[in-house]
Amino acid sequence: QVQLLESGGGSVRAGGSLRLSCKASGDRWSVNAMAWYRQVHPRPRELVAGITTGGSLTYGDSVKGRFTISRDNAEVTAYLQMDNLKPEDTAVYYCAASTGSVFVAALLEYWGKGTLVNVSA
């Protein structure tokens, strides 16, 4: 019912910046929480940042002060501004969304296909 399309991934040197976008389509007006997760194998996906339509925010400890999540409610699009990137940030980044207001992975019913971010030293 909801599709998520990520864009903005790529390769960058340490200290550089990237901006990811996630646009919802389909029944997009039902979306409340939107979040970014990342996965570094063999670990499970970890929460990077999340935001609700009301503006409630959450960040993973490893990205606080470096990454900023925002959204355009009218367009149902979430953004992730990533600054001062480190090699440890290399991962596949996934956009997720829910009709609810929490960011637990098991309760986020819609997921994008992922976009690769590579940070070189």
C-alpha positions as CSV (number, residue, x, y, z in Angstrom):
1,Q,0.0,0.0,0.0
2,V,3.0,2.3,0.6
3,Q,6.1,2.3,-1.5
4,L,9.4,4.0,-0.4
5,L,12.0,5.1,-2.8
6,E,15.5,6.0,-1.5
7,S,18.1,8.1,-3.4
8,G,21.3,9.9,-2.7
9,G,23.7,7.1,-1.8
10,G,27.1,6.8,-3.2
11,S,30.8,7.0,-2.4
12,V,32.5,9.7,-0.4
13,R,35.8,10.3,1.4
14,A,36.0,10.5,5.2
15,G,34.9,13.9,6.4
16,G,32.6,14.4,3.5
17,S,28.8,14.7,3.3
18,L,25.9,13.0,1.7
19,R,22.1,13.7,1.7
20,L,19.7,10.8,1.4
21,S,16.1,11.2,0.4
22,C,13.1,8.8,0.9
23,K,9.9,9.6,-0.9
24,A,6.7,7.7,-0.1
25,S,4.1,6.9,-2.7
26,G,0.8,4.9,-2.9
27,D,-1.2,5.4,0.3
28,R,1.4,7.8,1.6
29,W,-1.0,9.9,3.7
30,S,-1.3,7.1,6.2
31,V,2.4,7.4,7.0
32,N,3.3,8.7,10.4
33,A,6.8,7.6,11.6
34,M,9.6,7.6,9.1
35,A,13.1,6.3,9.9
36,W,16.5,5.4,8.5
37,Y,18.1,2.2,9.4
38,R,21.5,0.8,8.3
39,Q,22.9,-2.7,8.1
40,V,26.5,-3.8,8.4
41,H,26.7,-7.6,7.9
42,P,26.5,-9.8,9.8
43,R,24.8,-7.5,12.3
44,P,21.1,-6.8,12.2
45,R,19.7,-3.5,11.0
46,E,20.3,-0.7,13.5
47,L,18.3,2.5,13.9
48,V,20.1,5.6,12.6
49,A,17.3,8.3,13.0
50,G,13.6,8.6,13.1
51,I,11.0,11.3,12.9
52,T,7.2,11.5,13.2
53,T,4.7,13.9,11.5
54,G,4.6,15.8,14.8
55,G,8.3,16.3,14.8
56,S,9.4,13.8,17.5
57,L,13.0,12.8,16.9
58,T,15.3,10.0,17.7
59,Y,19.0,9.3,16.8
60,G,21.3,6.4,17.3
61,D,24.2,7.2,19.6
62,S,26.9,6.7,16.9
63,V,25.5,9.4,14.7
64,K,24.4,12.1,17.1
65,G,25.9,15.5,16.2
66,R,26.8,14.3,12.7
67,F,23.5,13.2,11.1
68,T,20.2,15.2,10.9
69,I,16.9,13.8,9.9
70,S,14.1,16.0,8.6
71,R,10.9,15.6,6.6
72,D,8.5,17.4,4.3
73,N,5.0,16.3,5.6
74,A,3.2,17.7,2.5
75,E,5.4,15.5,0.2
76,V,5.7,12.6,2.7
77,T,9.5,12.7,2.1
78,A,12.2,12.1,4.7
79,Y,15.8,13.3,4.4
80,L,19.0,12.3,6.1
81,Q,21.8,14.8,6.1
82,M,25.1,13.0,6.9
83,D,28.1,15.2,7.7
84,N,31.6,14.3,8.8
85,L,31.2,10.8,7.5
86,K,33.5,8.1,8.8
87,P,34.5,4.8,7.3
88,E,32.4,3.1,10.1
89,D,29.3,4.7,8.5
90,T,29.7,2.5,5.4
91,A,26.5,0.4,5.2
92,V,23.3,-0.2,3.2
93,Y,20.9,2.5,4.4
94,Y,17.2,1.7,4.4
95,C,14.2,3.9,4.7
96,A,11.2,2.6,6.7
97,A,7.8,3.9,7.5
98,S,4.8,3.1,9.8
99,T,1.2,4.3,10.3
100,G,2.2,4.4,14.0
101,S,4.5,6.7,15.9
102,V,7.3,4.3,17.1
103,F,10.6,3.3,15.4
104,V,10.9,-0.4,16.5
105,A,11.9,-2.3,13.4
106,A,9.3,-5.0,13.8
107,L,6.6,-2.4,13.8
108,L,7.7,-0.5,10.7
109,E,5.6,-2.1,8.1
110,Y,7.1,-0.5,5.0
111,W,10.7,-0.7,3.8
112,G,12.6,0.6,0.9
113,K,15.1,-1.4,-1.1
114,G,18.1,0.3,0.4
115,T,20.9,2.5,-0.9
116,L,24.6,1.9,-0.5
117,V,26.8,4.4,1.3
118,N,30.6,3.9,1.0
119,V,33.0,6.0,3.0
120,S,36.7,5.6,2.2
121,A,39.5,6.5,4.5
